[in-house]
Amino acid sequence: MYMRVVLNVRKKDVIVLPKNLREATGIDGEDEVMIDVASDKILLRALKPRVVDVDSRIVFELLRKEDSLETKRYREMIYSENVGS
């Protein structure tokens, strides 16, 4: 699909996307958009998060390892402060 729309830049440098343009591109009222600039061209597109399936066991294991590393780091910091006192 190809559309060409002429829009005005309003006060405070605001551009309002008309409803038909938002509907055609899947942009909703509170969505974030990605803007790419290449020389004199601007490409604006809906920024939609990707939904992925993640094995909860892997996430749990990664969080457990991260917690263990953080705990070790804090213990080392506390130990070095106590030794220096």
Backbone hydrogen bonds, N-H to C=O, Kabsch-Sander energy under -0.5 kcal/mol:
donor,donor_aa,acceptor,acceptor_aa,energy
7,L,5,V,-0.6
10,R,8,N,-0.7
10,R,14,V,-3.5
13,D,10,R,-1.2
14,V,10,R,-0.6
14,V,11,K,-0.8
17,L,15,I,-0.5
22,R,18,P,-2.4
23,E,19,K,-3.0
24,A,20,N,-1.9
25,T,21,L,-1.5
26,G,22,R,-1.1
27,I,22,R,-2.2
28,D,26,G,-0.6
31,D,28,D,-1.6
32,E,47,L,-0.5
34,M,45,R,-3.2
36,D,43,L,-2.8
38,A,41,K,-2.2
41,K,38,A,-2.5
43,L,36,D,-3.0
44,L,42,I,-0.5
45,R,34,M,-2.4
47,L,32,E,-2.5
48,K,46,A,-0.9
52,V,50,R,-0.6
54,V,52,V,-0.5
56,S,54,V,-0.6
58,I,55,D,-0.8
59,V,55,D,-1.7
60,F,56,S,-2.6
61,E,57,R,-2.3
62,L,58,I,-2.5
63,L,59,V,-2.6
64,R,60,F,-2.3
65,K,61,E,-2.4
66,E,62,L,-2.4
67,D,63,L,-2.5
68,S,64,R,-2.2
69,L,65,K,-2.4
70,E,66,E,-2.5
71,T,67,D,-2.6
72,K,68,S,-2.3
73,R,69,L,-2.4
74,Y,70,E,-2.6
75,R,71,T,-2.4
76,E,72,K,-2.3
77,M,73,R,-2.1
78,I,74,Y,-2.6
79,Y,75,R,-2.7
80,S,76,E,-2.5
81,E,77,M,-1.9
82,N,78,I,-2.3
83,V,79,Y,-2.5
84,G,80,S,-1.7
85,S,81,E,-0.8
